[in-house]
Amino acid sequence: MSSTETTATATSAATKFNPLTLELSRPAALLWTAVIALVPNLVLWLLALPAGASFEMTDAGKTTSAAPGGVVVMTVVPLLIGMTLAALISVKLPAIIRPAEVIGVVLALATIILTIQADFDAASTISLSLMHVVVAAAIVVGLEAMRRRIVRTANV
């Protein structure tokens, strides 16, 4: 193998995992976006526990825990619903991806207000709010990777 081939192979391998050049199929984007949102959110949950976060709230006299099951469900389900909808629409209307990124980010960040309004302790509120930010970032990365793949295959 020549040095040019080695450099090209190394460059191709390096860009494969670069979020700025990442391209994913629709199913891969759905899966990996869920993973890149869920793993950091579970880490945030674990880090918040020693800080005194209980992840419990009281509603109508009943105490409900929001973790860890709630973290998993509330990270993955809304994300997959929105991204699946965007992926399905993008089959006929590829331009929907960019507006879907904006909508996903706005919804993820706007719902922080629901966390603030709930009667979580301070550590839980901060941690859960940061989890919304993680989901917003994951949505942009996942949908953008999906968009790049759609654009590249349309131009081939």
C-alpha positions in Angstrom: 0.0 0.0 0.0 1.4 3.4 -1.0 1.7 6.3 1.4 -1.1 8.1 -0.5 -3.5 5.1 0.0 -2.5 4.9 3.6 -3.2 8.6 4.1 -6.5 8.3 2.3 -7.6 5.3 4.4 -6.5 7.0 7.6 -8.3 10.2 6.6 -11.5 8.2 5.7 -11.4 6.4 9.0 -10.9 9.6 10.9 -13.8 11.4 9.2 -16.1 8.5 9.6 -16.5 9.3 13.3 -16.3 13.1 13.0 -19.6 14.6 14.0 -19.0 17.4 11.5 -18.8 15.0 8.5 -20.9 12.1 9.9 -23.5 10.6 7.5 -26.0 8.0 8.7 -28.9 6.2 7.1 -32.3 7.0 8.5 -32.4 3.8 10.8 -28.8 4.3 12.0 -29.5 8.0 12.7 -32.6 7.0 14.9 -30.6 4.4 16.8 -27.4 6.4 17.3 -29.3 9.6 18.3 -31.1 7.7 21.0 -27.8 6.3 22.2 -25.9 9.6 22.2 -28.8 11.2 24.1 -29.4 8.3 26.6 -25.9 7.6 27.7 -25.0 11.1 28.8 -28.4 11.5 30.4 -27.8 8.4 32.5 -24.4 9.7 33.4 -26.0 13.0 34.5 -28.5 11.0 36.6 -25.7 9.0 38.3 -23.7 12.2 38.9 -26.7 14.0 40.4 -27.4 11.2 43.0 -24.4 12.1 45.2 -25.3 15.8 44.9 -28.6 14.9 46.7 -30.9 14.6 43.8 -33.9 12.4 44.6 -35.6 12.7 41.2 -38.9 12.5 43.1 -41.8 14.9 42.7 -45.2 15.1 44.4 -48.3 15.4 42.4 -51.8 15.5 44.0 -50.3 14.0 47.2 -48.6 11.2 45.4 -44.8 10.9 45.2 -43.5 9.8 41.8 -39.9 9.0 40.9 -38.5 10.3 37.6 -35.5 8.1 37.5 -33.9 5.9 36.2 -36.9 4.6 34.2 -38.3 8.0 33.6 -34.9 9.2 32.3 -34.8 6.4 29.8 -38.4 6.8 28.7 -38.5 10.5 28.6 -35.2 10.6 26.7 -35.8 7.9 24.1 -39.6 8.0 23.4 -40.1 11.7 22.4 -36.7 11.7 20.5 -37.6 8.6 18.5 -41.2 9.8 17.8 -39.9 13.1 16.4 -37.0 11.7 14.5 -39.1 8.9 13.0 -41.6 11.4 11.8 -38.9 13.6 10.3 -37.3 10.5 8.7 -40.6 9.3 7.2 -41.4 12.8 5.8 -37.9 13.2 4.5 -38.5 10.3 2.1 -40.8 12.5 0.0 -39.6 15.9 1.3 -35.8 15.9 2.2 -35.9 19.6 3.0 -37.9 18.8 6.2 -34.7 17.9 8.0 -33.5 21.4 8.8 -36.9 22.6 10.1 -37.1 19.3 12.1 -33.8 20.2 13.7 -35.2 23.6 14.8 -38.5 22.1 16.0 -36.7 19.4 17.9 -34.4 21.8 19.7 -37.1 24.2 20.5 -39.3 21.5 22.0 -36.5 19.9 24.0 -35.5 23.3 25.4 -39.0 24.6 25.9 -40.0 21.6 28.0 -37.4 22.6 30.5 -40.1 24.8 31.9 -42.1 21.7 32.9 -39.1 20.5 34.9 -38.7 23.8 36.6 -42.4 24.0 37.5 -42.5 20.5 39.0 -41.5 20.3 42.7 -38.2 18.5 42.2 -35.3 19.4 44.5 -32.7 21.8 43.2 -30.2 19.0 42.2 -32.9 17.1 40.4 -34.1 20.2 38.6 -30.7 21.1 37.4 -29.8 17.6 36.3 -33.1 17.1 34.5 -32.8 20.5 32.8 -29.3 19.6 31.5 -30.8 16.3 30.2 -33.1 18.4 28.0 -30.1 20.2 26.6 -28.4 16.9 25.9 -31.5 15.7 23.9 -31.5 19.0 22.0 -27.8 18.6 21.0 -28.4 14.9 20.1 -31.3 15.8 17.8 -29.2 18.3 15.9 -26.3 15.8 15.5 -28.6 12.9 14.5 -30.8 14.8 12.0 -27.8 16.5 10.5 -26.1 13.2 10.0 -29.3 11.9 8.4 -29.5 15.0 6.2 -25.9 14.6 4.9 -26.6 11.0 3.9 -29.8 12.0 2.1 -28.1 14.9 0.3 -25.1 12.8 -0.7 -27.2 9.9 -2.1 -29.5 12.4 -4.0 -26.4 13.8 -5.7 -24.9 10.5 -6.7 
